[in-house]
Amino acid sequence: MYHTSDFDFELPNELIASHPLERRDSSRMLVVEPNKFRPSGEGNREAVAGVTDARIKDFISYLQPGDVVVFNNSRVIPARFEASGHEITLHTSVNDKDWWGLCKKFNKINVGDTLTMVDGTTLNVIDKDEESGLLLHFNCDNVFDLLNKYGKMPLPPYMKREEEVEDRDRYQTVYADPLGSMAAPTAGLHFTDELMDEIEKRGAKIVKITLHVGAGTWMPVKTENLNEHKMHSEWCCITPEQADIINNATRVIAVGTTSMRTLESAHRLVGNETKRVLPICQTTDIFITPGYKFGAVDILLTNFHLPKSTLFMLVSAFAGLTEMKAAYHHAILEKYRFFSYGDCCLLFKKEGKTNEI
C-alpha cells in the first residue's frame, strides 16, 4: 500500500519557474519510456535508459497517423481579487452568481457577512467549509465581467510574485475557449498555433475536451493514508462526437493531467463495452494512484509536479513510481524548469504491474 510520503522528493528552489520562457515552444521535454527503463547509479549523470532529453518541438516526431491528441480547452478566469481587505481565489461555481473561494483569513469571516470589492460590488457569505472555503453570492450582473476588470490571474503561490501584464496571455493556452478554470491546464501552455498545425500534418487528429480546473487538481494531500484524501469535484465534458473520434484512435495522447482525468473518468462509464470512453458531461472526483488500470490513455504529456501531490501520484501510476523518481532525479541534475511555467515530460504508459512498495 502506498502512502503520501512515498511520493516525496527534494527539489532545489532555483528550478521552480517563476516566469514563462520568451517563446512557448522553446521548452524542454523529458521523454520517459518505462518499458526501456534501466536506472544509472544514484547521482550519476550518465544517461538513464528509457529517459531521453528532447524539446517540445520534438513532440511531433513521436506522433503517428491515427493518433488522437486530446487537449483541455478550459480558459482561466482572473479568479483572484480583494474584497473588504481579504484576498479571495474562486475555484468552483455553483451557478452564475454563487462561487466557492479560498481565503487566507478564512477564520475571520462568518456566514452572513457582506464583503465589498473595490468598485462597490457586494458579496454575501452564504456558507463556509474548512476544505472548500467560502461560498459567496455576487450581487452583480455578470461575475466574469467583474473579474476581468478587477481580478488577477491566479498564479500558484510557489511563484512568489504578483500578476504581471504578460500573465494575462501566457497563463492561458492559445486554444482556450470556455471560461471556468482557476488554474491553467499547464501542459498546453507549450503549444503554439504552428505546433498545433504540425500535429494534424503528421496525420494525427486533435480533440479539445473540457475540464474546469478547480481545487481538485491542485489541493495538497494532508493525510498519510491515501484512502483518506478526498478529491474536490471538477466539471468535465466529452461530447458524443469527440468520444467517437477518441474511440477510433490508434493511440490516445493526453495533453495534461486534466485531460487524462477527464478521459479516464469517461472510461469508467464504459462498463463491458469495448470502447475507450463514453460521452461525459458531469463532475468528476477521480483520484488516480499506483495500481489504477488505465483504459483510455496511451501517452501523457505533462509538466513536472510538486512532491506529494495528487498529480505526481497520477504520473507515477501511469509510468511507474520508481521510473518517475529516477526521471525527476535526472531532470533535477539537468536543471529542467519545474511546475506551471516549467518544462514538460512525455510519458509512455508502463505495461504490466505497477511497482509495489
Secondary structure, DSSP 8 states (H G I E B T S, - for coil): --BGGGG-----GGGB--S--SSGGG-EEEEE-GGG-B---TT--S--BTEEEEEGGGGGGG--TTEEEEEE--EE---EEEETTEEEEEEEESSSSEEEEEETTGGG--TT-EEEBTTS-EEEEEEEETTTEEEEEE-SS-HHHHHHHH-B----GGG-S---TTHHHHTS-TT--SEEESS--GGGGG--HHHHHHHHHTT-EEEEEEE---HHHH-----SBGGG-----EEEEE-HHHHHHHHT-SEEEEESHHHHHHHHHHHTT-TTSS-S---EEEEE-----TT---SS-SEEEEE---TT-HHHHHHHHHH-HHHHHHHHHHHHHTT--BSTTS-EEEEE---S-----
